[in-house]
Amino acid sequence: MKTALIVLALGLAWMPAAQAAMVGQITHLSGTLSAKRADGTSKLLAVKSDVAEGDTLSTEAETYARLKFVDGGEVVLRPGTQLKIENYAYNAAKPETDNIVMSMFKGGLRAVTGLIGKRSREKVKFATETATIGIRGTHFGALLCQNDCGGVPTTGGTPPPNGLHVDVTNGAITLSNPAGTVQVSAGQFGFVPNPNTPPAIVPPQQGIQVTMPSSIAQNKGSGKGIGKGGTEECKM
């Protein structure tokens, strides 16, 4: 009996760990994109590479990457962005299990919510160091400046101030932190300088519009190979 238990224990020890669930796929890429897996391993991604729950995606300089999730939602990452898929639960037949939590540590993105954002909007969150973005079935942009937004154009010609900048194209989002909550609707801009300052709506002339190359933002072009994009995609 003891021998059988020992053999069973050894067999379980050698069994590979369960793989994280695939949550989406890279559809467009112009540059170098890497993923740090939940188990600590890292790999370079290409067009058609799968993305799993627990992955931290990182774009290098001049890299834009577009990710399509299994519920139809999409995220486009700007250069110098780090985004972690903290949680992603989706079952078309079980809305009660819906759950999306993503953490943006740096950089910027544009996001269009999918089926989860339409049927379970309160269960979709994008977290940053200054505030958490809640969605209302929407298309929005977010840019987190940490002394690294010198190349982002502004009406005044100076770099955007440090903090979280958002713009909303369709629908609405909420910005929340310990100091307060504000809703940002279509056509509006929001800003949060730090976790201790309430989020606020800002005038359009002070707002930051997060933009993407047309070949990445639209269903045109396709990346070729790891870290390589087509000519159209590489023209910024």
N, C-alpha and C positions, 0 to 999 in steps of 0.2 A: 504494500500500500504506500509506504513512504517513498519507495523507488518511483512509483507511478506519479506521485505528487511532485517529486523533484523533476522528472522528465517533463511534466506539464508546465511547471514553473519556468524551466529553461526554454521550452518552446514559446511561451508567452513573451519571455524576455527578448527573443529574437524576432518576434513579429514586428513588421514595420508600423510606425505610428500612423493613425488614420489621417488621410489627407484632408486639408481644409477644403470646404465647399467652393466650387467655382462660381463666381458671382457676375462675371462679365468678360469682355474681350476687347483688346486694343484694335480699333478700326482704322485709325489714321496716326501717322508718326512722322516727324521731321527732326531727327536728331537722336540723341541717346537717352533711353529710358530704362531705369532699373527698378527691380522690386526686391525688397527685403522681406522674406517670408516669416511667418509666425515662429518657425523653428530656428530662426537665426541665419539661414542660408540666404544668399543673394544671387540674382541672375539678371542678365540683360533681356529685355523684352523686344519683340518685333510685332509687326502687324499680324493679327490673328492669334497673338499670345493670350492665354487665359490669365485672368486675374482672380485671386482667391481671397476669401475673408481672412483678415489678419495681415494682408500685404501692405507694406509702406512703399508707395510709388514715388520715385524721384526723377525729375527732369533736369538735364544738364543745360548749360548755356545754349541759347538759340533753339531749344527743343520744345516743340508743342506736341502734345499727345491727346488723343481722343479715346475715351473709354465708353463702351455701351454695355449697360447692365442687363441682366436677364429679364427685368420687368419693363424694359424699354427706355429707362432713364439714361441720360448721357452726361458725361463730365469732360470738359476740355481743360487740360492743364497748361499753364504758361511756363516759360523757362524758369528754372530755379525754384520749382515747387516741390513740396513734400506733402503727400496726402496719404493718410492711413485709413484703410477700410476696417474700422473697429468692429462693427457688427453689420451683418447683412443677412436678413431672414426673409425669404419670399416663397410662398406657395400659392399658386393661382387659385386653388380651391379653398384656402384657409386664410382669409384676410386677418383673422385675429392673431396670427403669428407674425405679421409684418413688423419689421424693425430695421432701420438703417441709421447707423451712427458713423460719421466720418470725421477725422481730425485733420485739419490743415495746419501744419506746423510753420510753413513759410510759403511765400509765393502767391499765386492767384489762379482762379479758375472761373469758368462759366458752367452752369449746370441747368439742365432741363429735367424736371422730375418725370418719372414714369408712372406705371400703374399704382405703385405703392403711394406715391405722392398725391395721387388723385383719390384713392379710396381710404388711405390711412395717413393723411397728411401730418397728423400730430406725432407720428412715429418716424419722421425723417428729420435728422439733425446734422448740421455741419458745425463742429466745434473748433474754435481758435483760442488763442491765449487771452484775447480781450473780450470776446462775446461768443455766444452760440446762436447760429442761424437756424430758425425754424421755418418751415416752408408752408405755403398755402396753395400748392399746385401751380408751379411757376417756372419761369426762366429768369435766372439772375446771374450777376457777376460778383465776385469777391476778390479783394486784393489786400493782403496783409503786408504792410510796410514796416520793416525793421532796419532802417538805415540802408535799404537795398533797392529803393524805388527811384533812383536817380534818372533812369532812362524812361520813366513813365511821363508822357506829356501832360501838362496842366495849362489852364488858361493864363495863369500868372507867370509861367515860365520857370517856376521853382519846383523842386521835387515835392511830391505829396507828403504831408506830415505822417509821422509814424502812427500806426494804428490800423484798424480794419475799415476798409472802404467797400461799400456795396452799391450796386445799381440793379434795378428791376425792370425787365422788359415786359413780362406778362405775369399776371397773378399778383402775389404779394409774399413778403417774408416777414419774420419777426427777428429783431436783434435783442438778445437778452444777456444780462450779466448781473452780478449782485447789486448793482446800482440802479437797475431799472430795465424796462422793456419798451420798445417802440415798434410799430408796424410800418414797413416801407412798401408802398404800393407801386404799381406799374407807372413808369415815368419818373419815379422819385429816386433820390440818392440818400444813403445813410453813412454815418461815420461814428466809430467808437475809438477814442485814443488809447484807452487802457481799461483794465477790469474794474477800476474804481470810479469811472465816469459814466454817467448814463448815456446810452446810445441816443443819437439824435438824427433827425432829418436835416439835410444841408441843402442850400440853394443849388440849382443846376450849375451855376458858374463855379461852384466850389466842389462839385461832384466829380468822381473819377469813374469813367466808363471803361470797363475791362473789355478789351478788344482782342480778336483772334484773326490770324490769316484766313482768307476766304476758303482756301483749300482744306483747312482743318475744320473751320466752323460749319462748312456745308458738306454735303455728300458728294464731294469731288476729290479726285486724286487718290493715291494709295501709296503707302510706304513700301520700300523695297529693302528687305534684309534687316538685320539688327542694327539699330542706330542710323539707318539711312532712309531718306525720304526721296520722293520724286522731285524733279527739278521745280515743278510748280510749287511744291510745298516748301522748298528751301528758300524761296524768295519772300522775305519778310517786308 
